[in-house]
Amino acid sequence: MSKVISQILGKEILVVSINRPEVKNCVDGETADLLYKAFVDFENNDQLKVAILVGTGSTFCSGADLKSIASDIETAPLLNLDGNAPLGISRLRVSKPTIAAIEGYAVAGGLELALWCDLRVAAVDATFGVYCRRFGVPLVDGGTIRLPRLIGQSHAMDMILTGRGVSGEEARSMGLANRICEQGKANEEALILAEQLCKFPQLCMNSDRMSVLEQWSLNEADALKNESKRGMEVLESGETLAGAKRFIERNF
């Protein structure tokens, strides 16, 4: 059985499952490569609109496979300054929305994979945490960047320095979780959310999404210009005109 399973639902939604439940879905080198391939395929498939990242079994992802690091470095996720990230996808930017469906633990590198996604749907008992703190494993898959951008430096420092777990209402209040659901319902709720996103005019939604991501490296004036440039491209596409006509006809 593959360590990563890809399944297309209804032609428009891709579900990517980390499939190593016997080791809490920790990621070795092969798993990282398969994750990268799955999301590159998602990016290159014009029919697919949203991807959902899940973990098989009761855990989303427990991070890098420390046994492979300790005993067999050839099978471990590799850290280089260039190329893919150790866990495969965290340096990859795709042009369409991604959702993490989180049951159980999203810790260490698993937290970083959840942060890579645009939205996080978490079971009420799901736990986010920098558990690698206790083992001297650094955050190298975007955790020190995406976490403070997502929840603010104060909350991020608390998690990064202490390694404590965050779950439930605290995770939602921090901004770690966008949606909280009953235990065992994260995949189902993520699918409902994905279906909602698929119904919107895609060029406009994806353009606004990219403007949000691109603005981090720009000053305010350049970010505003980039937003306007993207907006003009959407207007020129005819998608906005079609939407305005639907509004007038109350066809929405």
C-alpha positions as CSV (number, residue, x, y, z in Angstrom):
1,M,0.0,0.0,0.0
2,S,1.3,3.4,-0.9
3,K,2.4,5.8,1.8
4,V,0.4,8.5,0.2
5,I,-3.1,7.9,-1.3
6,S,-4.8,10.3,-3.8
7,Q,-8.5,10.1,-4.4
8,I,-10.6,12.4,-6.7
9,L,-14.1,13.1,-5.5
10,G,-16.7,14.4,-7.9
11,K,-14.1,15.4,-10.5
12,E,-13.2,18.6,-8.7
13,I,-11.8,17.7,-5.2
14,L,-8.6,15.8,-4.5
15,V,-8.1,14.1,-1.2
16,V,-4.5,13.4,-0.3
17,S,-4.0,10.9,2.6
18,I,-0.8,10.4,4.5
19,N,-1.1,6.6,4.8
20,R,1.3,5.5,7.6
21,P,-1.1,5.0,10.5
22,E,1.1,2.4,12.1
23,V,3.6,5.2,12.9
24,K,1.2,8.0,13.5
25,N,1.6,9.2,9.9
26,C,5.1,10.4,10.4
27,V,6.9,11.4,7.2
28,D,10.0,9.7,5.8
29,G,11.8,10.6,2.6
30,E,9.6,8.5,0.4
31,T,6.4,9.9,1.9
32,A,7.7,13.4,1.4
33,D,8.4,12.8,-2.3
34,L,4.9,11.3,-2.8
35,L,3.3,14.3,-1.1
36,Y,5.1,16.6,-3.4
37,K,4.1,14.6,-6.5
38,A,0.4,14.5,-5.4
39,F,0.2,18.2,-5.0
40,V,2.1,18.9,-8.3
41,D,-0.4,16.7,-10.0
42,F,-3.2,18.7,-8.3
43,E,-1.7,21.9,-9.6
44,N,-1.4,20.6,-13.1
45,N,-5.0,19.1,-13.3
46,D,-7.3,21.9,-14.5
47,Q,-10.4,20.0,-13.5
48,L,-9.4,19.9,-9.8
49,K,-10.4,22.9,-7.8
50,V,-9.6,22.1,-4.1
51,A,-7.3,19.7,-2.3
52,I,-7.8,18.2,1.1
53,L,-4.9,16.9,3.1
54,V,-5.7,14.2,5.7
55,G,-4.1,11.5,7.8
56,T,-5.2,7.9,7.7
57,G,-6.5,6.6,11.0
58,S,-6.6,8.6,14.2
59,T,-3.7,11.0,13.6
60,F,-3.2,13.8,11.0
61,C,0.6,13.7,11.1
62,S,3.2,13.4,13.9
63,G,6.0,15.0,11.9
64,A,9.2,13.7,10.5
65,D,10.1,10.0,10.9
66,L,12.7,10.3,13.7
67,K,13.5,6.6,13.5
68,S,14.7,7.1,9.9
69,I,16.8,10.1,11.0
70,A,18.3,8.2,13.9
71,S,19.0,4.9,12.2
72,D,18.8,5.1,8.4
73,I,19.6,8.6,7.1
74,E,19.2,7.4,3.5
75,T,15.4,7.0,4.0
76,A,15.0,10.2,6.1
77,P,13.5,13.5,4.9
78,L,16.5,15.6,3.7
79,L,17.1,19.3,4.4
80,N,18.8,21.3,1.7
81,L,18.7,25.0,1.1
82,D,17.4,24.5,-2.4
83,G,14.9,22.1,-3.9
84,N,12.0,20.4,-2.0
85,A,11.4,20.9,1.7
86,P,12.1,17.9,4.0
87,L,8.4,17.1,4.2
88,G,7.9,17.5,0.5
89,I,5.4,20.3,0.0
90,S,6.1,23.2,2.4
91,R,8.1,25.1,-0.2
92,L,5.6,24.5,-2.9
93,R,3.0,27.1,-3.8
94,V,-0.1,26.0,-5.6
95,S,-2.6,28.3,-7.2
96,K,-5.7,26.6,-5.8
97,P,-7.1,26.3,-2.2
98,T,-5.9,23.6,0.2
99,I,-7.6,22.3,3.3
100,A,-6.2,20.3,6.2
101,A,-8.7,17.9,7.9
102,I,-7.2,17.2,11.3
103,E,-8.0,14.4,13.6
104,G,-5.8,13.6,16.5
105,Y,-2.3,15.1,16.5
106,A,-0.9,17.7,14.0
107,V,2.5,18.1,15.7
108,A,6.0,19.0,14.8
109,G,6.3,18.7,11.0
110,G,2.6,17.7,11.0
111,L,1.8,21.1,12.4
112,E,3.9,22.6,9.6
113,L,2.0,20.7,7.0
114,A,-1.3,21.9,8.5
115,L,0.0,25.5,8.4
116,W,0.9,25.1,4.7
117,C,-2.8,24.6,3.9
118,D,-5.0,27.6,3.5
119,L,-7.7,26.3,5.9
120,R,-7.8,23.9,8.8
121,V,-10.8,21.9,9.9
122,A,-10.1,20.3,13.2
123,A,-11.9,17.8,15.5
124,V,-12.5,19.3,18.9
125,D,-9.9,17.0,20.5
126,A,-7.3,17.6,17.7
127,T,-4.0,18.8,19.1
128,F,-1.5,21.2,17.4
129,G,1.9,21.5,18.9
130,V,5.7,21.9,18.4
131,Y,6.3,18.6,20.0
132,C,9.7,18.4,18.3
133,R,10.9,20.9,20.8
134,R,11.7,18.2,23.3
135,F,13.9,16.2,20.9
136,G,16.0,19.0,19.5
137,V,14.4,18.9,16.0
138,P,14.2,22.3,14.4
139,L,11.2,23.7,12.5
140,V,12.4,23.6,8.9
141,D,9.1,23.3,7.0
142,G,7.9,26.9,7.4
143,G,6.8,26.7,11.1
144,T,8.8,29.7,12.3
145,I,7.3,31.7,9.4
146,R,3.8,30.6,8.8
147,L,2.8,30.2,12.5
148,P,3.5,33.8,13.6
149,R,2.0,35.1,10.3
150,L,-1.1,33.1,11.1
151,I,-1.6,33.6,14.8
152,G,0.7,36.4,15.7
153,Q,4.2,36.4,17.2
154,S,3.1,36.2,20.9
155,H,1.0,33.1,20.4
156,A,3.6,31.6,18.1
157,M,6.4,32.1,20.6
158,D,4.4,30.5,23.3
159,M,3.9,27.4,21.1
160,I,7.5,27.3,19.7
161,L,9.3,27.9,22.9
162,T,7.3,25.6,25.2
163,G,6.2,22.9,22.8
164,R,2.8,22.7,24.5
165,G,-0.3,21.3,22.8
166,V,-3.2,23.5,21.7
167,S,-6.6,22.2,21.0
168,G,-10.3,22.9,20.8
169,E,-11.6,26.4,21.4
170,E,-8.1,27.7,22.1
171,A,-6.9,26.6,18.7
172,R,-9.9,28.3,17.1
173,S,-9.5,31.5,19.1
174,M,-5.8,31.7,18.1
175,G,-6.6,31.2,14.4
176,L,-5.0,27.8,14.2
177,A,-8.3,26.1,13.4
178,N,-10.8,27.7,11.0
179,R,-13.5,25.2,11.9
180,I,-14.0,23.0,14.9
181,C,-16.1,19.8,14.6
182,E,-17.0,16.7,16.5
183,Q,-14.4,14.0,16.9
184,G,-14.3,11.8,13.7
185,K,-16.0,14.4,11.6
186,A,-13.0,16.5,10.3
187,N,-12.8,14.8,6.9
188,E,-16.6,15.1,6.4
189,E,-16.6,18.8,7.4
190,A,-13.6,19.5,5.2
191,L,-15.3,18.0,2.2
192,I,-18.4,20.2,2.8
193,L,-16.1,23.3,2.9
194,A,-14.3,22.1,-0.3
195,E,-17.6,21.7,-2.1
196,Q,-18.6,25.3,-1.1
197,L,-15.3,26.6,-2.5
198,C,-15.9,24.7,-5.8
199,K,-19.2,26.6,-6.4
200,F,-17.6,30.1,-6.5
201,P,-16.3,31.7,-9.7
202,Q,-12.8,30.2,-9.6
203,L,-10.7,32.8,-11.4
204,C,-11.8,35.6,-9.0
205,M,-11.4,33.4,-5.8
206,N,-8.0,32.1,-6.8
207,S,-6.7,35.5,-7.8
208,D,-7.7,37.0,-4.4
209,R,-6.1,34.0,-2.7
210,M,-2.8,34.6,-4.5
211,S,-2.9,38.3,-3.8
212,V,-3.1,37.4,-0.1
213,L,-0.1,35.1,-0.4
214,E,2.0,37.5,-2.6
215,Q,1.5,40.6,-0.4
216,W,3.9,39.3,2.3
217,S,7.0,40.0,0.3
218,L,5.7,43.5,-0.9
219,N,5.5,46.9,0.6
220,E,2.0,48.3,0.9
221,A,2.1,50.4,-2.3
222,D,3.3,47.4,-4.4
223,A,0.8,45.1,-2.7
224,L,-2.0,47.4,-3.6
225,K,-0.8,47.6,-7.2
226,N,-0.6,43.8,-7.4
227,E,-4.1,43.5,-6.0
228,S,-5.4,46.0,-8.7
229,K,-3.4,44.2,-11.4
230,R,-5.0,40.9,-10.5
231,G,-8.4,42.5,-10.2
232,M,-8.1,43.9,-13.7
233,E,-7.3,40.5,-15.1
234,V,-10.4,39.1,-13.5
235,L,-12.6,41.9,-14.8
236,E,-11.1,41.5,-18.3
237,S,-11.8,37.7,-18.2
238,G,-15.6,38.3,-18.3
239,E,-16.1,36.3,-15.1
240,T,-17.3,39.5,-13.2
241,L,-19.6,40.5,-16.0
242,A,-21.2,37.1,-15.9
243,G,-21.6,37.3,-12.2
244,A,-23.2,40.7,-12.4
245,K,-25.7,39.4,-14.9
246,R,-26.5,36.5,-12.6
247,F,-27.1,39.0,-9.8
248,I,-29.5,41.1,-11.9
249,E,-31.3,37.9,-12.9
250,R,-31.2,36.8,-9.2
251,N,-29.6,33.6,-10.5
252,F,-27.5,32.8,-7.4
